[in-house]
Amino acid sequence: MAIGYLQINVFADNLGQPVEGANLEITGLNTNISTTTNRSGKTDNIELIAPEKKYSLHPQSKVKPYSTYSIKASKEGLQKTIVKDVQILPDEISIQNIVMNSIDETSSPTKTVDIPEHTLWGRSSPKIPENTIKFDAENTRVLVELKVPQVITLHDGIPTNINASNYTIEFPEYIKNIVSNQIYPSWPEETIKANIYAITSFTLNRIHTNWYPSKSYEFTITSSSAYDQKFVYGRNTFNTINSLVDEFFSEYIVMNPLKQPFLAQYDDGIKINNPRWLSKWGSKDLGERGFSAINILKNYYGSDIVLKQAEIIFNPLNSVPKYNFKLESCGEYIAKIQNKLNLISGSYPDIPKILKPNGEFMQDTQESVEVFQNIFDLPVTGVVDFATWHKIFYIHSAVLNMLQGV
């Protein structure tokens, strides 16, 4: 046996309200651990027993490559929440976000989230094959410009299930959920990147072609593996995968000479193996052989594909010509960062206030950025790079919505 790690983040209703002092009980594999969250709603990394890494590297392994644990979260005034079967892999940090709802007269005493088996171990409906080019006869469905949205609306069921819930989810968090549910974080980095590009491209194709709204549905995408990609509401993600998604969530595949994101379909390559689809296990083998992410993708989708960077991310005001703001940088973008961090610090008091948010990146701004990065599991560099910039904008929006009662 080996050791994996669990980090729990607890929020009240949304990410704008971290819960300090939430009582947590972690059980499983003869383990019973009690702990509480700090002022930022976080726990330290909790050591837990996991299987050896080798089991996640072979598709025919007879040993499940991850262990599972349950979490009970409680806090006065909030709905008790139970998360069952959180997945722990060796030498990896599993990130479990728990959103505890405020209690009212309609609330049930307990909310339960059941995490099903990982798609590489369990079963899910195979993808219904589709044409990769999504133009209608008049080209009226395709949006004029590609934009990576801040949030998407996910329908938690097949398209025609009118009783399924709709969830609003931050775009990068959606991608993290899908990738963490499709591959293991123990795989080669270039393999993980290739799968991120495929999953992001599939998602952006649904957005760019206005796929479901054009059919009169009020959502962006579904959680069904038969129609779209398997999304598991409330499941844990993996820190290795999360870090790469934060870096690459605005990059996608196109097939020359077309401009729309490529509808990158994929399967496991073992139980199901469609020609011209990315094989998850096959991509792992290619990564181990030293293939780069783009060459892994070309191996399955053909030599005409290239990677592109979206020009508009969330909205034009949030997109900037460059990133990597650091000590001695100055200008209007620095002032935006400072004002947003100051607002965020109202909910996350460990983030020190910037006393003079005047657009000059000084030592106090660097300290605030470093604490922000530590709280939100970003590399602690003190530099506002691509991932940090967009996380600041997203958390600022969550805190602002909380303050406005949205």
C-alpha positions as CSV (number, residue, x, y, z in Angstrom):
1,M,0.0,0.0,0.0
2,A,1.0,3.6,-0.5
3,I,-0.1,7.1,0.7
4,G,-2.3,9.6,-1.0
5,Y,-3.6,13.0,0.3
6,L,-6.9,14.6,0.7
7,Q,-7.6,18.3,0.9
8,I,-11.1,19.5,1.8
9,N,-12.5,23.0,1.0
10,V,-15.8,23.9,2.5
11,F,-18.1,26.7,1.4
12,A,-21.5,28.0,2.4
13,D,-23.8,28.2,-0.7
14,N,-21.0,29.3,-3.1
15,L,-17.2,29.9,-3.4
16,G,-17.7,33.5,-2.0
17,Q,-18.3,32.1,1.5
18,P,-15.6,29.9,2.9
19,V,-16.7,28.1,6.1
20,E,-14.4,28.4,9.1
21,G,-14.6,25.7,11.8
22,A,-16.6,23.1,9.8
23,N,-16.4,19.8,11.5
24,L,-15.2,17.0,9.3
25,E,-15.1,13.3,9.8
26,I,-13.2,11.1,7.2
27,T,-13.9,7.4,7.3
28,G,-12.8,4.3,5.2
29,L,-10.2,1.5,5.3
30,N,-10.2,1.3,9.1
31,T,-9.7,5.1,9.2
32,N,-11.6,7.6,11.3
33,I,-10.1,11.1,11.2
34,S,-11.7,14.2,12.6
35,T,-10.6,17.7,11.7
36,T,-11.9,21.3,11.1
37,T,-11.4,23.9,8.4
38,N,-9.3,27.1,8.8
39,R,-10.4,30.7,8.1
40,S,-10.2,30.0,4.4
41,G,-12.5,27.0,4.7
42,K,-9.6,24.6,4.0
43,T,-7.9,21.7,5.7
44,D,-4.3,20.7,5.7
45,N,-3.4,17.7,3.4
46,I,-4.7,14.6,5.1
47,E,-2.6,11.4,4.6
48,L,-4.7,8.4,3.6
49,I,-3.9,4.8,2.5
50,A,-4.0,4.2,-1.3
51,P,-3.1,1.3,-3.6
52,E,0.3,1.4,-5.3
53,K,0.8,3.5,-8.4
54,K,1.4,0.6,-10.7
55,Y,-2.3,-0.3,-10.6
56,S,-3.3,2.9,-12.3
57,L,-0.8,2.3,-15.2
58,H,-2.3,-0.9,-16.6
59,P,-5.8,-1.3,-18.1
60,Q,-6.1,-5.0,-17.1
61,S,-5.3,-4.5,-13.5
62,K,-7.4,-6.6,-11.2
63,V,-6.8,-4.2,-8.3
64,K,-8.8,-0.9,-8.2
65,P,-6.1,1.8,-8.5
66,Y,-7.6,4.1,-5.9
67,S,-9.1,3.8,-2.5
68,T,-12.3,5.5,-1.4
69,Y,-13.3,7.4,1.7
70,S,-16.4,9.2,2.9
71,I,-16.6,12.7,4.5
72,K,-19.2,14.0,6.9
73,A,-19.3,17.8,7.2
74,S,-21.3,19.7,9.7
75,K,-21.6,23.3,10.9
76,E,-24.3,25.0,12.9
77,G,-26.8,26.8,10.6
78,L,-25.8,24.8,7.5
79,Q,-27.1,21.6,6.0
80,K,-25.1,18.5,7.1
81,T,-23.3,17.2,4.0
82,I,-22.0,13.7,3.3
83,V,-19.7,12.9,0.4
84,K,-19.3,9.2,-0.3
85,D,-16.5,7.4,-2.1
86,V,-13.9,10.2,-2.6
87,Q,-11.1,8.7,-4.7
88,I,-7.5,8.7,-3.4
89,L,-4.5,7.8,-5.6
90,P,-1.0,7.4,-4.3
91,D,1.3,10.4,-4.2
92,E,-1.5,12.7,-5.4
93,I,-3.6,15.4,-3.7
94,S,-7.3,14.8,-4.1
95,I,-9.2,18.1,-3.8
96,Q,-12.7,17.8,-2.5
97,N,-14.9,20.9,-2.5
98,I,-18.0,20.7,-0.3
99,V,-20.8,23.3,-0.6
100,M,-23.0,23.3,2.4
101,N,-26.4,24.9,1.9
102,S,-28.0,27.4,4.3
103,I,-30.9,25.8,6.2
104,D,-34.5,27.0,5.6
105,E,-37.9,25.5,6.3
106,T,-37.7,23.4,3.0
107,S,-34.3,21.9,3.7
108,S,-33.7,18.3,4.4
109,P,-31.5,17.7,7.4
110,T,-28.7,16.1,5.3
111,K,-27.4,16.3,1.7
112,T,-25.6,13.3,0.3
113,V,-23.2,13.3,-2.7
114,D,-22.4,9.8,-4.1
115,I,-19.3,9.6,-6.3
116,P,-19.5,6.7,-8.8
117,E,-16.5,4.7,-9.9
118,H,-14.0,6.3,-12.1
119,T,-14.9,5.8,-15.8
120,L,-11.7,3.7,-16.4
121,W,-12.8,1.3,-13.6
122,G,-16.6,1.5,-13.6
123,R,-19.1,1.6,-16.5
124,S,-20.8,4.4,-18.3
125,S,-22.8,4.7,-21.5
126,P,-20.6,4.7,-24.6
127,K,-20.5,7.9,-26.7
128,I,-22.9,8.1,-29.6
129,P,-20.7,8.9,-32.6
130,E,-21.1,12.3,-34.2
131,N,-19.8,14.1,-37.2
132,T,-16.9,16.3,-36.1
133,I,-18.0,19.3,-38.3
134,K,-21.0,21.2,-37.0
135,F,-22.3,23.5,-39.7
136,D,-26.0,23.7,-40.6
137,A,-27.0,24.5,-44.2
138,E,-27.3,28.3,-43.6
139,N,-24.4,28.4,-41.1
140,T,-26.8,30.2,-38.7
141,R,-26.1,28.2,-35.6
142,V,-22.4,28.9,-35.3
143,L,-21.4,31.9,-33.2
144,V,-19.5,34.7,-34.8
145,E,-16.5,34.6,-32.5
146,L,-15.1,32.0,-30.1
147,K,-15.3,33.0,-26.5
148,V,-14.4,30.9,-23.5
149,P,-17.2,31.6,-21.1
150,Q,-16.8,32.2,-17.4
151,V,-19.5,29.7,-16.6
152,I,-21.6,27.1,-18.4
153,T,-25.0,25.6,-17.7
154,L,-24.8,21.8,-17.3
155,H,-27.9,19.6,-17.6
156,D,-27.4,16.6,-15.3
157,G,-28.9,14.0,-17.5
158,I,-29.7,13.2,-21.1
159,P,-31.0,16.1,-23.1
160,T,-34.7,15.1,-23.0
161,N,-34.8,14.4,-19.3
162,I,-36.9,17.4,-18.1
163,N,-36.6,16.4,-14.5
164,A,-32.8,16.6,-14.4
165,S,-31.2,19.5,-12.6
166,N,-29.3,22.3,-14.3
167,Y,-26.1,23.6,-12.6
168,T,-24.1,26.7,-13.3
169,I,-20.4,25.7,-13.2
170,E,-17.1,27.7,-13.8
171,F,-15.7,26.7,-17.1
172,P,-12.2,25.6,-15.8
173,E,-13.9,23.7,-12.9
174,Y,-16.0,21.8,-15.5
175,I,-12.9,20.8,-17.4
176,K,-11.2,19.7,-14.2
177,N,-14.2,17.5,-13.3
178,I,-14.3,15.8,-16.7
179,V,-10.6,15.2,-16.9
180,S,-10.4,13.8,-13.3
181,N,-13.2,11.5,-14.2
182,Q,-11.6,10.3,-17.5
183,I,-7.9,9.7,-16.8
184,Y,-5.6,9.1,-13.8
185,P,-3.3,11.9,-12.6
186,S,-0.4,9.3,-12.4
187,W,-0.2,9.3,-16.2
188,P,2.5,11.2,-18.1
189,E,2.1,15.0,-18.2
190,E,1.9,15.2,-22.0
191,T,-0.9,12.6,-21.9
192,I,-2.8,14.6,-19.4
193,K,-2.4,17.7,-21.6
194,A,-3.5,15.9,-24.7
195,N,-6.7,14.8,-22.9
196,I,-7.3,18.3,-21.6
197,Y,-7.1,19.7,-25.1
198,A,-9.5,17.1,-26.4
199,I,-12.0,17.6,-23.6
200,T,-11.8,21.4,-23.8
201,S,-12.2,21.3,-27.6
202,F,-15.3,19.1,-27.4
203,T,-16.8,21.6,-24.8
204,L,-15.9,24.7,-26.9
205,N,-17.4,23.0,-30.0
206,R,-20.7,22.7,-28.1
207,I,-20.5,26.3,-27.1
208,H,-19.3,27.7,-30.4
209,T,-22.0,25.9,-32.4
210,N,-24.7,26.9,-29.9
211,W,-25.6,23.2,-30.0
212,Y,-28.2,22.8,-27.4
213,P,-29.7,26.3,-27.3
214,S,-30.3,26.0,-31.1
215,K,-32.5,23.0,-30.3
216,S,-34.5,25.1,-27.8
217,Y,-32.7,23.6,-24.7
218,E,-31.8,26.0,-21.9
219,F,-28.4,24.6,-21.2
220,T,-24.9,24.4,-22.7
221,I,-24.0,20.7,-22.3
222,T,-25.2,17.6,-20.6
223,S,-23.5,15.2,-18.1
224,S,-24.4,12.2,-20.2
225,S,-21.4,10.2,-21.6
226,A,-23.6,9.0,-24.4
227,Y,-24.3,12.6,-25.7
228,D,-21.4,14.6,-24.3
229,Q,-18.9,13.9,-21.5
230,K,-19.4,12.2,-18.2
231,F,-19.7,14.9,-15.5
232,V,-20.1,13.9,-11.8
233,Y,-21.6,16.6,-9.7
234,G,-19.6,17.0,-6.4
235,R,-16.8,14.6,-7.2
236,N,-13.2,15.2,-6.2
237,T,-10.6,16.4,-8.6
238,F,-6.8,15.9,-8.6
239,N,-4.2,18.6,-8.0
240,T,-1.9,17.5,-10.8
241,I,-4.8,17.7,-13.3
242,N,-6.1,20.9,-11.8
243,S,-2.8,22.7,-12.2
244,L,-2.6,21.8,-15.9
245,V,-6.2,22.8,-16.6
246,D,-5.5,26.2,-15.0
247,E,-2.7,26.7,-17.4
248,F,-4.3,25.4,-20.6
249,F,-8.1,25.7,-20.4
250,S,-8.2,28.3,-23.1
251,E,-6.3,26.2,-25.7
252,Y,-8.2,24.0,-28.1
253,I,-7.9,21.9,-31.3
254,V,-8.8,23.0,-34.8
255,M,-8.6,21.1,-38.0
256,N,-7.1,23.2,-40.8
257,P,-8.5,25.1,-42.6
258,L,-11.6,25.2,-40.3
259,K,-11.8,27.7,-37.4
260,Q,-14.3,26.1,-35.1
261,P,-13.1,24.0,-32.2
262,F,-12.7,20.3,-33.2
263,L,-15.3,18.0,-31.8
264,A,-12.7,15.7,-30.2
265,Q,-14.4,12.4,-29.4
266,Y,-12.6,9.8,-27.3
267,D,-12.9,6.4,-25.7
268,D,-11.0,4.1,-23.4
269,G,-9.3,2.2,-26.2
270,I,-9.9,-1.1,-24.5
271,K,-13.6,-1.8,-24.0
272,I,-14.4,0.6,-26.8
273,N,-12.0,1.5,-29.6
274,N,-13.4,3.7,-32.3
275,P,-11.2,4.6,-35.3
276,R,-10.1,8.3,-35.4
277,W,-11.0,8.8,-31.8
278,L,-8.5,9.4,-29.0
279,S,-7.8,6.3,-27.0
280,K,-7.3,7.2,-23.3
281,W,-5.2,4.1,-22.6
282,G,-3.4,4.5,-25.9
283,S,-2.6,8.1,-25.1
284,K,-1.0,7.0,-21.9
285,D,1.2,4.6,-23.8
286,L,2.2,7.3,-26.3
287,G,3.1,9.6,-23.4
288,E,5.3,7.0,-21.9
289,R,7.0,6.7,-25.2
290,G,7.9,10.4,-25.2
291,F,5.2,11.7,-27.6
292,S,4.3,15.4,-27.1
293,A,0.6,16.3,-26.5
294,I,0.2,17.6,-30.0
295,N,1.7,14.5,-31.5
296,I,-0.5,12.3,-29.4
297,L,-3.5,14.2,-30.8
298,K,-2.3,13.9,-34.4
299,N,-1.8,10.2,-33.9
300,Y,-5.6,9.9,-33.5
301,Y,-7.2,12.9,-35.2
302,G,-4.8,13.3,-38.1
303,S,-1.9,15.6,-39.2
304,D,-4.2,18.5,-40.1
305,I,-5.0,19.5,-36.5
306,V,-3.3,22.4,-34.7
307,L,-3.7,24.0,-31.3
308,K,-5.1,27.5,-30.9
309,Q,-5.4,30.0,-28.1
310,A,-8.8,31.6,-27.5
311,E,-8.6,35.4,-27.8
312,I,-11.6,36.2,-25.6
313,I,-11.7,34.5,-22.2
314,F,-14.8,35.1,-20.0
315,N,-15.3,38.6,-21.6
316,P,-13.2,41.2,-23.4
317,L,-12.7,43.2,-20.1
318,N,-11.1,40.2,-18.5
319,S,-8.8,39.4,-21.4
320,V,-5.5,41.1,-21.4
321,P,-2.7,41.3,-24.0
322,K,-0.2,39.6,-21.6
323,Y,0.1,38.2,-18.2
324,N,2.9,37.6,-15.6
325,F,2.4,40.9,-13.7
326,K,5.0,41.1,-10.9
327,L,7.0,43.4,-8.7
328,E,7.4,46.8,-10.2
329,S,4.7,46.3,-12.8
330,C,2.3,49.1,-13.0
331,G,-0.9,50.3,-14.8
332,E,-4.6,49.8,-14.9
333,Y,-4.4,46.0,-14.8
334,I,-2.5,46.1,-11.6
335,A,-5.1,48.4,-10.1
336,K,-7.8,45.9,-11.1
337,I,-5.9,43.1,-9.4
338,Q,-5.5,45.1,-6.2
339,N,-9.1,46.2,-6.0
340,K,-10.4,42.7,-6.6
341,L,-8.0,41.1,-4.0
342,N,-9.1,43.7,-1.5
343,L,-12.8,42.7,-2.0
344,I,-11.9,39.0,-1.9
345,S,-10.1,39.5,1.4
346,G,-13.4,40.4,3.0
347,S,-14.4,36.7,2.7
348,Y,-10.9,35.4,2.9
349,P,-9.3,37.4,5.7
350,D,-5.9,35.7,5.5
351,I,-5.3,37.7,2.3
352,P,-3.7,40.9,3.5
353,K,-5.3,44.2,2.4
354,I,-3.4,46.3,-0.1
355,L,-3.4,49.7,1.5
356,K,-2.8,51.7,-1.6
357,P,-4.4,50.1,-4.6
358,N,-2.9,52.6,-7.0
359,G,-1.7,50.4,-9.8
360,E,1.8,49.9,-8.6
361,F,2.8,46.3,-7.9
362,M,4.7,46.6,-4.7
363,Q,5.6,44.1,-1.9
364,D,2.2,44.3,-0.3
365,T,0.6,43.3,-3.6
366,Q,3.0,40.4,-4.0
367,E,2.1,39.2,-0.5
368,S,-1.6,39.3,-1.2
369,V,-1.1,37.4,-4.5
370,E,1.0,34.7,-2.7
371,V,-1.7,34.1,0.0
372,F,-4.4,34.1,-2.7
373,Q,-2.4,31.5,-4.7
374,N,-1.9,29.3,-1.6
375,I,-5.6,29.4,-0.7
376,F,-6.7,28.4,-4.2
377,D,-4.1,25.7,-4.9
378,L,-2.1,27.7,-7.4
379,P,1.7,27.7,-7.6
380,V,2.8,30.3,-5.0
381,T,5.0,32.6,-7.1
382,G,3.7,36.1,-6.3
383,V,3.4,36.6,-10.0
384,V,-0.1,37.1,-11.6
385,D,0.1,34.7,-14.5
386,F,-2.7,33.4,-16.7
387,A,-4.2,31.0,-14.1
388,T,-3.9,33.5,-11.2
389,W,-5.5,36.3,-13.3
390,H,-8.6,34.3,-14.2
391,K,-9.0,32.8,-10.7
392,I,-8.9,36.3,-9.2
393,F,-11.7,37.4,-11.6
394,Y,-13.8,34.3,-10.8
395,I,-13.5,34.4,-7.0
396,H,-14.1,38.2,-7.1
397,S,-17.3,37.5,-9.1
398,A,-18.4,34.8,-6.5
399,V,-17.7,37.1,-3.6
400,L,-19.5,40.0,-5.3
401,N,-22.6,37.9,-6.0
402,M,-22.6,36.8,-2.4
403,L,-22.5,40.4,-1.2
404,Q,-25.3,41.3,-3.6
405,G,-27.4,38.3,-2.6
406,V,-27.3,36.9,-6.1
